[in-house]
Structure formats: C-alpha cells, structure tokens
C-alpha cells in the first residue's frame, strides 16, 4: 500500500449527514475564500514584509529609533560598511510633467519668465495656461506672443510657483519636445527633500527615523540620477515620491535640516541607499533580488528585529485558484500543485507551477507583480481534492477513495455538503509527510467534499450516489421483482430491454413500495433486461446489473 494511504487520516469518514448529527460547526465560514467547482487546486500564499527587501526597512528604522538608536547608527546598520560624508551637489532637476498638451503655471505674487534668447519678462500674479506655442501673457507685452523656448519661470520671494495648482520650491524649466510640453523643477537638494521625506515616511514618526530617512533619500537621489537626460530625477516612484510644498511638515523639514548635506559614502562614491516599507525580520541581499544588477558589498542582508511593529510584518493568507494561476502564467491544463525555490536571503527566487501537462517556472518578481503580493518572501500552501477516475457514481452502501494535497497549511479539515444543506465539518485531516492525503468516503446520498481552513476552501469534489437496485432471483414469465436501497417509497422504476443495437427501451413501469421492493408485470422474452430508477431525493439514476433471460421454445 502506498505510504500516502497508510498515513492518510486520523479519522474515519462517515456518510453524509453524520456531521450534522454531531452538530459540528463549519470550518470555512460564509465569509471565507472558497474556490468554485472546477477551478482546480487552491494555492494559499502567506508571507512577510512589504517591498523589495533591499536596504533600509522604514518600519525597522522606526523601531530602532524607538529603542534609542541615532540616525547615524540606523543608516550604517542597514548599509554596512558605509560612512557619512558631504553631498557632492546641492541642486537637482526634477521632472514634474512630461508629454502634456497644456500646462498651467501660477503664483500668488509677481514672477518672471526668461525665454530661450535670455530675455527676462515680468509676469503679474495669477494663473496662466499655455500650450506648445508658449504664448505667455507677460507684463511687458500688450498681447500674448510666442516666446522662444526653453522657458525658465522664477518665483519672487513672496510666493512660490505652482504647476497644475500644486506649489513647489525652486524654478520651473519648460520646453517643447515633439510638440508636447515638459516641465522640470530646478530646486535645491535640501528643499527637494522637504517634499520627499514626508511623502516616503509618516511625518509623525520618531525624529531619528525621519533623520535616517532624510539621509537615505538624499543619498538615493544623488546615486540614482537619470543618465543622459535633461533632468536628474522623476517625481514619482521611478525615483522618489516628491509632492512639493503642500506635503511638507515641520517635523520632516527639521529632519532634513538636522542632516543637511550628509550622504552615505562607500569607496568615495555616494551609496545606492534603497529603502522600502517592511522587511519581515531580515533584509535581503541585493544580488538575490536583482540578479541582473551589480552586487554591492553594503547591500547585504542584516537582521531587522524591530520591524515587527509593522502591520505588514506578516501578510496573508491570500488564496488563488489553480485556474486563475494557470490563466495568469499560461500553464497548460491548469495548476494542480506548486513549489518554491529560495535564494540565499530566504526569499522566493522561482515559483514552479505544476500541471497535468508539465511545469512552468516563473520568476518571483513576476509573481509578485502579477499577483500584487507585498513581497517575494512567501510560502505556498496547497489544498486540493480529487476522486479516482473514471468518476462513475457510487452505489448506495459503497465507498470511494478521495485523494488530494494539504501541504503548507495548518488546521485543514474535511467538509461535506449534500443537496440543500450547508457545509459541515467532518474532521481534521492529517496529511502524509509529502502533503498527500487519502480519504475513504462512504456517502449515503450525492455529496460534495472539500478541504478547508477557517479562511479558505479548495474546490469541491462531487461524489454522485446511485440507489442500489437489484432483481430478485424469483422471476416468472410475466413478472420481474426486485429491491431498491435505501427505501425510496413511491419512486418510479422502469424495466428496460436491450435491442440488437444496444439501445434500451422501457417495456414496463412500476413503483417502489413501502418495503423498498418493486414488482413489474410484463411478458418476458429471450433477451437482456435491466431495471432503472430515475434521479430522485439526492440520488442520481441507478440501474440493476443486466439480466439475461432465455425463454423455453414451444
């Protein structure tokens, strides 16, 4: 006997209705994630952390600050071997808008615009929309005239410039590229950080955490400037989120000022200070996450014990049906199982999706993006249930062996449901060491079975049950008698004969009496007969074994 059968279950599966009789509550409540019939295995992903995992965990930095660490200690912990030093530049160019049909520049005070020829024009306080023609209503012209680009807008000390209604520090450079407008904010590095730090970390956090964020953001900005572009940085997650003056806060401005001009250096160069939300307890080696990039000695895995304060320290379970995964990652024939390959940082490097037609390997980064997971540090649990093929109905009183997988998920139980009833718990499942389960089922009516936890349930398997119907041996030339179990009083029974082509034709009808017997009156002739009871009361149709009749010749 296979080991999976020997180690199958610690309970004896009873027939449908037994769980209800014991009053067991359903394991998977109505609000749980239940896979629909035909959707294949249920894969449940649970993990740790939020983000790529490389560099500084922001929640971890907050935790260290709560435990008395200084910002210097925090940043040099996450970026091992780096030292603090002076920033090599003091001004950056930030792309605010690109490929726009129109822009609106405004200010609450008078400002100026310098055209591409170097002429400076005064502009009165107000809001000015314009298109690629660069027609700006300047105070020194009676009517708006096209100005030669690029244009540089400079605010007065009284009020900042606004782009699209949002105020920013610095000056705006606007040029035309392929008949579309591009706007770049030319701003001091520290003033840029005023708009970055509160956009990347909650401004209410401890001062030392905000100061660590300021150093990391300053270093990141200078080490990840755009190459061969007319700007240094994007204003979104392609660089860092920069939301301008409206998002500034006194606490984060103070953190920028307290660390003014300081960056992390390694080998005399500004370090690539990546940061992210939550590590899950340990950061990752850059080489394990970005295999195409250069391995940097300061981007290595370090312990992150205080990251546990994060609400994203652990996440999941997140269920996915085998059918959904097969569609997302083009796995022919569906997904029946999954395995993970881990890298040295303990994160998943490859998710292998297994199906009846083979295996598809998917990089963990692709999995995270397509499934919208918080990180690549996750485990995969599998729940699936199937029955042996061919899937013929079980005769009343008979049994069937269900098989399946319950791996990587705790608290798995078997549930059952007959027609018109709700899901009921049968008992806990004890899988074999390889996660397989083998379940002997003896349903008394057509019954659905599924493996479930309190939060998720696999696709159900339906075991059809047919009544047991047999002929008695005491046939007569004009009667065929038999029995039906269970007793289905009043159920119609058709006696059928088989023609030379193999087709069955009804030759007599009767009903089941109160004892579970039937008696059909007909004139028997040489041939093959059977009795058939139609689907009824939770049963599929059932038939007797064929009966051969040979009549005497006269």
C-alpha positions in Angstrom: 0.0 0.0 0.0 1.4 3.5 -0.8 2.7 5.4 2.2 0.2 8.2 1.5 -2.6 5.8 2.2 -1.0 4.4 5.3 -0.6 7.9 6.7 -3.8 9.2 5.3 -6.1 10.3 8.1 -6.7 10.1 11.8 -10.4 9.8 11.5 -12.9 7.5 9.9 -15.0 9.4 7.4 -18.7 8.8 7.9 -21.5 9.1 5.5 -23.2 12.4 4.5 -25.4 13.7 7.3 -23.2 12.3 10.1 -21.5 15.7 10.8 -24.8 17.5 11.1 -26.0 14.8 13.5 -22.9 15.6 15.7 -23.6 19.4 15.4 -20.1 20.3 14.2 -19.8 23.9 13.0 -18.5 24.6 9.5 -14.7 25.1 9.3 -14.9 27.6 6.4 -17.5 30.2 7.3 -19.6 32.0 4.7 -17.1 34.9 4.5 -14.1 32.7 3.7 -12.5 32.4 0.3 -14.0 29.3 -1.3 -12.8 28.1 -4.7 -15.7 27.4 -7.1 -16.2 23.9 -8.6 -13.9 23.2 -11.5 -11.3 25.8 -10.5 -8.7 23.2 -9.6 -6.3 23.3 -6.6 -6.4 26.2 -4.1 -3.0 27.8 -3.6 -2.7 29.9 -0.4 0.2 32.4 -0.2 1.4 33.8 3.1 4.5 35.9 3.6 6.5 38.6 5.3 7.3 42.2 4.7 6.3 44.8 2.1 8.7 45.8 -0.6 11.8 44.6 -2.4 13.6 43.9 0.9 16.9 45.6 -0.1 18.5 48.3 2.1 16.6 50.1 4.8 13.4 48.9 6.2 11.4 52.0 7.1 9.4 50.3 9.9 12.6 48.8 11.1 14.2 52.2 11.2 11.2 53.4 13.2 11.6 50.5 15.6 15.3 51.2 16.1 14.5 54.9 16.8 12.0 53.8 19.4 14.8 51.8 21.0 17.2 54.7 21.3 19.3 54.4 18.1 20.6 57.5 16.4 20.1 58.1 12.7 23.8 57.5 12.2 23.5 54.1 13.8 20.4 53.3 11.9 21.7 54.0 8.4 25.1 52.4 8.9 23.3 49.3 10.2 21.3 48.9 7.1 24.1 49.9 4.8 27.0 48.0 6.3 30.5 49.5 5.7 29.3 52.9 4.5 30.3 56.2 6.2 28.6 59.6 6.4 30.1 62.3 4.2 29.3 65.5 2.3 26.9 65.6 -0.6 28.8 66.4 -3.9 25.9 68.5 -5.3 23.4 71.0 -3.9 20.8 71.3 -6.6 18.7 68.8 -8.6 16.4 68.8 -11.6 13.1 67.0 -11.0 10.7 66.1 -13.8 7.2 67.3 -12.8 5.3 66.9 -16.1 6.0 65.3 -19.5 4.3 65.0 -22.8 1.5 67.3 -21.9 -0.8 69.2 -24.3 -1.0 72.1 -21.9 0.4 73.4 -18.6 -0.7 76.0 -16.1 1.9 78.0 -14.2 0.7 80.3 -11.4 1.8 82.3 -8.4 0.1 84.5 -5.8 2.9 87.1 -6.4 4.5 88.6 -9.4 7.1 86.4 -11.0 9.4 86.3 -14.1 9.9 84.1 -17.2 13.2 84.0 -19.1 12.9 82.9 -22.7 15.4 80.9 -24.7 17.1 84.1 -26.0 17.9 85.1 -22.5 15.3 87.9 -22.2 13.6 88.2 -18.8 9.9 89.1 -18.9 7.8 90.2 -15.9 4.6 88.3 -15.2 1.8 89.6 -13.0 0.5 87.4 -10.2 -2.1 85.0 -11.5 -2.7 81.7 -13.3 -1.5 81.2 -16.9 -2.4 78.2 -19.0 -0.5 77.7 -22.3 0.3 75.1 -24.9 3.3 74.2 -27.1 3.1 77.6 -28.7 4.5 79.1 -25.5 2.2 82.1 -25.6 2.7 83.7 -22.2 0.9 87.0 -21.3 3.8 88.9 -19.9 3.5 92.3 -18.3 5.8 93.9 -21.0 3.6 92.9 -23.9 0.1 94.2 -24.8 -1.0 90.8 -26.2 0.4 87.3 -25.5 3.2 86.5 -28.0 5.1 83.2 -28.6 8.3 83.1 -26.6 11.3 81.2 -27.8 11.9 78.2 -25.6 13.0 76.8 -23.3 11.3 79.0 -20.7 12.5 79.4 -17.1 9.9 80.6 -14.6 11.3 82.1 -11.4 9.2 82.9 -8.3 9.6 86.0 -6.2 10.5 85.6 -2.5 6.8 86.4 -1.7 5.2 83.3 -3.1 6.3 80.0 -4.7 5.4 78.9 -8.2 2.6 76.5 -8.8 2.3 73.9 -11.5 -1.2 72.5 -12.1 -2.3 74.1 -8.8 0.5 72.5 -6.7 3.2 74.7 -5.2 6.8 73.8 -5.5 10.1 75.4 -4.4 12.7 76.4 -7.0 12.2 77.4 -10.6 10.4 75.7 -13.5 12.1 75.0 -16.8 9.5 74.3 -19.6 10.4 73.1 -23.1 8.7 71.6 -26.1 9.5 68.0 -27.2 7.7 66.6 -30.2 5.0 69.3 -29.8 4.3 68.3 -26.2 5.3 70.2 -23.0 7.8 69.1 -20.4 8.3 70.8 -17.0 11.3 70.4 -14.8 11.7 71.8 -11.2 15.2 73.1 -10.6 15.4 73.1 -6.8 18.0 72.9 -4.0 18.7 69.4 -2.8 17.6 70.2 0.7 14.4 71.9 -0.5 13.7 68.9 -2.7 14.0 66.7 0.3 11.4 68.8 2.2 8.9 67.4 -0.3 10.3 63.9 -0.4 10.7 62.8 3.2 7.0 63.2 4.3 6.0 61.6 1.1 8.0 58.5 1.8 7.7 58.2 5.6 4.9 59.2 8.0 5.8 62.6 9.4 4.6 61.6 12.9 7.3 59.0 13.4 10.3 59.5 15.7 12.8 62.2 14.8 15.7 59.7 14.5 13.7 57.6 12.0 12.9 60.7 10.0 16.5 61.8 10.0 17.6 58.3 8.8 15.0 58.7 6.0 16.4 62.1 5.1 20.0 60.7 4.8 18.7 57.7 2.8 16.6 59.9 0.5 19.4 62.4 -0.1 21.9 59.6 -0.9 19.4 57.8 -3.1 18.6 60.9 -5.1 22.3 61.6 -5.9 23.3 57.9 -6.6 20.3 57.2 -8.9 20.2 60.3 -11.1 18.9 59.7 -14.6 21.6 59.1 -17.2 21.8 61.3 -20.3 18.6 63.0 -19.5 17.8 66.8 -19.2 16.6 66.1 -15.6 18.1 64.1 -12.7 15.0 62.7 -11.0 11.4 61.7 -11.5 8.8 63.0 -9.1 7.3 59.5 -8.6 8.3 56.0 -7.6 10.7 55.7 -10.5 12.9 57.8 -8.3 11.3 59.0 -5.0 7.8 60.5 -4.4 8.1 64.3 -4.4 4.9 66.1 -3.7 6.1 69.7 -3.1 5.3 72.3 -0.6 1.7 71.2 0.2 3.1 68.0 1.7 5.9 69.5 3.8 5.7 69.2 7.6 7.7 70.9 10.3 8.9 67.5 11.7 10.3 66.3 8.4 11.8 69.7 7.4 13.6 69.6 10.8 14.9 66.1 10.0 16.3 67.3 6.6 17.9 70.4 8.3 19.4 68.2 11.1 21.2 66.1 8.5 21.8 68.8 5.9 24.3 67.9 3.2 25.0 64.4 4.6 25.1 61.3 2.4 26.3 57.8 2.8 29.6 57.0 1.0 31.2 53.8 0.0 34.7 53.9 -1.6 34.3 57.6 -2.0 31.1 57.3 -4.0 27.6 58.1 -2.9 25.9 54.8 -1.9 22.8 53.4 -3.5 20.6 53.6 -0.5 17.5 51.7 -1.4 14.7 51.7 1.1 11.3 50.1 1.5 8.4 49.6 3.9 8.8 46.4 5.8 11.4 43.6 5.9 9.6 40.9 7.8 12.5 40.5 10.2 15.5 40.4 7.9 16.5 42.4 4.9 17.8 40.8 1.6 21.0 40.7 -0.4 20.7 42.9 -3.5 22.2 40.1 -5.6 19.4 37.8 -4.6 16.7 40.2 -5.6 18.1 41.9 -8.7 20.1 39.2 -10.3 20.9 41.3 -13.4 22.5 44.1 -11.2 25.9 44.5 -9.7 26.4 43.0 -6.3 27.3 45.8 -3.8 29.0 44.9 -0.5 26.9 47.3 1.5 23.5 45.9 0.2 23.5 42.7 2.1 21.0 41.0 4.4 21.0 42.2 8.0 18.8 41.4 11.0 15.8 43.7 11.4 14.2 42.7 14.8 12.2 45.8 15.4 10.5 45.7 12.1 7.9 43.6 14.0 6.0 46.8 14.7 4.9 46.9 11.1 1.3 45.9 10.3 2.9 44.3 7.2 5.5 42.3 9.1 3.4 39.2 8.2 0.7 39.1 5.5 -1.8 36.6 4.1 -3.2 34.1 3.7 -4.0 35.1 0.1 -5.8 32.4 -1.9 -5.6 31.8 -5.6 -7.3 29.1 -7.6 -5.4 26.8 -9.8 -7.5 28.0 -12.7 -6.6 31.7 -12.0 -2.9 30.9 -11.8 -3.0 28.9 -15.0 -4.5 31.8 -16.8 -2.1 34.4 -15.3 1.0 32.4 -16.1 -0.1 30.3 -19.1 0.1 26.9 -17.5 -1.5 24.4 -20.0 -4.0 22.1 -18.4 -4.3 24.0 -15.2 -2.3 24.2 -11.9 -2.5 21.2 -9.6 0.5 22.0 -7.3 3.3 24.5 -6.7 6.8 24.5 -5.4 9.2 27.3 -4.5 12.9 27.7 -4.9 14.5 30.0 -2.3 17.6 32.3 -2.7 20.2 32.9 0.0 18.1 35.6 1.5 15.3 33.2 2.2 13.1 34.9 -0.4 11.5 33.0 -3.3 13.5 33.2 -6.5 11.3 30.9 -8.6 7.7 29.7 -8.3 7.2 26.4 -10.1 3.6 25.8 -11.1 2.8 22.1 -11.8 0.0 20.9 -14.1 -1.0 17.7 -15.8 0.9 18.8 -18.9 4.1 19.8 -17.3 5.8 22.6 -15.2 6.1 26.3 -15.7 8.8 28.2 -13.8 8.0 31.9 -13.0 10.5 34.4 -11.5 9.4 35.6 -8.1 9.4 39.2 -9.2 6.9 38.4 -11.9 4.8 36.5 -9.5 4.8 39.5 -7.0 3.8 41.9 -9.7 1.1 39.9 -11.4 -0.5 38.7 -8.2 0.0 42.0 -6.4 1.9 40.4 -3.5 3.6 42.6 -0.8 6.9 40.8 -1.2 8.8 37.8 -2.6 9.2 36.3 0.9 6.3 33.9 0.9 5.3 30.3 1.4 2.8 28.4 -0.7 0.2 26.2 0.8 -1.8 23.8 -1.4 -5.3 22.4 -0.9 -6.8 20.1 -3.5 -9.1 17.2 -3.6 -9.9 14.7 -6.3 -11.5 11.3 -6.8 -10.2 8.3 -8.8 -11.2 8.1 -12.4 -13.4 7.2 -14.1 -15.8 9.2 -12.0 -18.7 6.7 -12.0 -21.4 7.1 -9.4 -21.0 5.2 -6.1 -23.8 2.7 -5.4 -25.6 3.2 -2.1 -23.6 1.3 0.6 -20.4 1.6 -1.4 -17.2 3.6 -0.8 -14.8 5.7 -2.8 -11.2 6.8 -2.1 -10.6 10.6 -2.4 -7.1 11.8 -2.8 -5.5 15.2 -2.5 -2.9 17.5 -1.2 -2.9 19.5 2.1 0.6 21.0 2.3 1.9 24.1 4.0 -1.4 25.0 5.6 -2.3 24.4 9.2 -5.7 23.5 10.5 -7.1 21.7 7.5 -10.3 19.8 7.8 -12.7 17.9 5.6 -16.1 19.3 4.9 -19.1 17.8 3.3 -22.4 19.1 1.9 -25.4 17.2 0.5 -28.1 18.7 -1.7 -30.0 21.5 0.1 -27.7 21.6 3.1 -24.8 23.8 4.2 -21.2 22.8 4.6 -20.4 20.8 7.7 -17.1 19.8 9.2 -16.3 16.1 9.2 -13.0 16.0 10.9 -9.3 17.1 10.8 -7.0 16.0 8.0 -3.6 14.5 8.9 -1.6 14.6 5.7 1.5 12.4 5.0 5.0 13.8 5.2 4.8 14.8 1.5 1.4 16.6 2.0 -0.7 14.0 0.3 -4.0 12.8 1.8 -6.1 9.7 1.1 -9.7 9.8 2.4 -12.1 6.8 2.3 -15.5 8.2 1.8 -18.9 6.4 2.2 -21.6 8.9 1.3 -25.2 8.0 1.8 -26.5 10.5 -0.8 -24.8 12.5 -3.5 -22.3 14.6 -1.6 -19.8 17.4 -2.2 -16.5 17.2 -0.3 -13.8 19.8 0.1 -10.7 20.6 2.1 -10.9 23.8 4.1 -9.4 26.0 6.8 -11.2 28.8 8.6 -10.2 31.3 5.9 -10.2 29.4 2.6 -11.5 26.2 1.0 -10.5 24.2 -2.1 -12.7 23.5 -5.0 -15.3 20.8 -4.0 -15.5 17.3 -5.4 -18.9 15.8 -6.0 -19.4 12.1 -5.3 -22.6 11.0 -7.1 -24.5 8.3 -5.3 -27.0 6.0 -7.1 -29.6 3.8 -5.3 -28.7 0.1 -5.1 -31.2 -1.7 -7.3 -31.3 -5.4 -7.8 -33.6 -8.1 -9.3 -34.8 -10.9 -7.1 -34.0 -14.4 -8.5 -37.6 -15.5 -8.5 -38.6 -14.2 -11.9 -41.7 -15.6 -13.6 -42.7 -15.4 -17.3 -44.8 -12.3 -16.5 -43.1 -10.7 -13.5 -39.8 -9.2 -12.6 -39.3 -8.3 -8.9 -36.5 -6.5 -7.2 -35.4 -4.2 -4.4 -34.2 -0.6 -4.0 -32.0 0.6 -1.2 -32.4 2.9 0.6 -36.1 2.6 0.6 -37.4 5.2 -1.8 -41.2 4.7 -1.4 -43.1 5.8 -4.5 -40.1 6.3 -6.7 -40.8 5.2 -10.4 -38.9 2.1 -11.7 -38.6 1.4 -15.4 -37.9 -2.1 -16.7 -36.0 -1.9 -20.0 -34.9 -4.4 -22.6 -31.9 -4.1 -24.9 -32.2 -4.3 -28.7 -29.7 -5.7 -31.1 -28.1 -2.2 -31.5 -27.5 -1.9 -27.7 -30.2 0.6 -27.1 -32.5 0.3 -24.0 -36.3 0.6 -24.4 -38.8 0.7 -21.5 -41.1 -2.2 -21.6 -42.8 -1.9 -18.2 -43.1 0.6 -15.3 -43.8 0.2 -11.6 -43.0 2.0 -8.3 -41.1 1.2 -5.1 -43.4 0.0 -2.2 -43.0 0.8 1.5 -40.7 -2.2 1.9 -38.3 -1.0 -0.8 -39.5 -3.6 -3.3 -40.8 -3.3 -6.8 -42.8 -5.7 -9.0 -43.1 -5.2 -12.7 -45.7 -7.0 -14.8 -44.6 -7.8 -18.4 -44.3 -10.7 -20.8 -40.7 -11.8 -20.8 -39.0 -12.9 -24.0 -35.4 -14.1 -24.6 -33.1 -11.1 -24.2 -31.4 -8.8 -21.8 -33.2 -6.7 -19.2 -32.5 -4.1 -16.6 -34.4 -2.0 -14.1 -33.7 1.7 -13.8 -34.7 4.2 -11.1 -34.5 7.8 -12.2 -32.6 10.5 -10.2 -34.6 11.4 -7.1 -34.2 12.6 -3.5 -30.4 13.4 -3.7 -29.6 10.3 -5.8 -28.5 10.0 -9.4 -30.2 7.4 -11.6 -29.3 3.8 -10.8 -29.7 0.5 -12.7 -29.5 -3.2 -11.9 -26.8 -5.3 -13.5 -28.0 -6.6 -16.8 -30.2 -9.7 -16.6 -30.2 -12.3 -19.3 -33.5 -14.1 -19.9 -33.9 -17.2 -22.1 -37.5 -18.4 -22.6 -38.4 -22.0 -23.5 -39.3 -22.8 -27.1 -42.8 -24.1 -27.8 
